Amino acid sequence: MDETSQNRGAYDKNFWDEYARTNEPRYDAGFAGRVAYTAGELRCASVLEVGCGTGIDLRLLPDNVRVFGLDPNRAAVGAAIEDMRYGCFARGMITDMPFADSSIDLVFTHRLLNYLDEDVLAGGMREMYRVARKHVMSCEWSGATEGAMDGRRTLRNMAERWAGMGAEVMADAPMYDAAGAGRGADPPAEAAETRMTLVRVS
């Protein structure tokens, strides 16, 4: 899938360029803190965010953790490199990640998998599991049932998805209360919640 494709399910460069340009107001210190806390509790020496955008979710990781980010958007990766010179950021797709098997302790996403079509989601999950050494964490919009949120995103039950591919789901819990949802283009809290699904890699 190349950057210029505009088909449904393909990478929409214009949309993601604008998303990168307006990403800073989406910074959530609470979520970035949760990532740092989780990495510490799981004794992770390396963390990769797939779909890292401008790197805002990685800002609070301590100095002793190796920080990696992957995103197909050139503008977003450039901004992440500029903002976090100690991190290692690369352009690439979730279905073909430039990392070795079992090379990064914690691999996570934050509201990325909601944007993917089914075939891309399945391939991306396999790649995340392949790259992870200890854990995978999916933090995605979820609802009572799976289905379209809007013209671009789909609610996903990631606990069921991971279990369906034989992964060991350690935890599955909501991450935000109603006051924390609904920022920017996010759906209203009554429609969906962000759930953290944590998977152990065996």
Secondary structure as GFF3:
##gff-version 3
##sequence-region A 1 202
A	DSSP	alpha_helix	13	21	.	.	.	ID=ss1
A	DSSP	three_ten_helix	24	26	.	.	.	ID=ss2
A	DSSP	alpha_helix	29	41	.	.	.	ID=ss3
A	DSSP	beta_strand	46	50	.	.	.	ID=ss4
A	DSSP	three_ten_helix	56	58	.	.	.	ID=ss5
A	DSSP	beta_strand	66	71	.	.	.	ID=ss6
A	DSSP	alpha_helix	74	83	.	.	.	ID=ss7
A	DSSP	beta_strand	88	91	.	.	.	ID=ss8
A	DSSP	beta_strand	104	110	.	.	.	ID=ss9
A	DSSP	three_ten_helix	113	115	.	.	.	ID=ss10
A	DSSP	alpha_helix	118	131	.	.	.	ID=ss11
A	DSSP	beta_strand	132	142	.	.	.	ID=ss12
A	DSSP	beta_strand	147	148	.	.	.	ID=ss13
A	DSSP	beta_strand	154	155	.	.	.	ID=ss14
A	DSSP	alpha_helix	158	164	.	.	.	ID=ss15
A	DSSP	beta_strand	168	174	.	.	.	ID=ss16
A	DSSP	three_ten_helix	178	180	.	.	.	ID=ss17
A	DSSP	beta_strand	193	200	.	.	.	ID=ss18
###
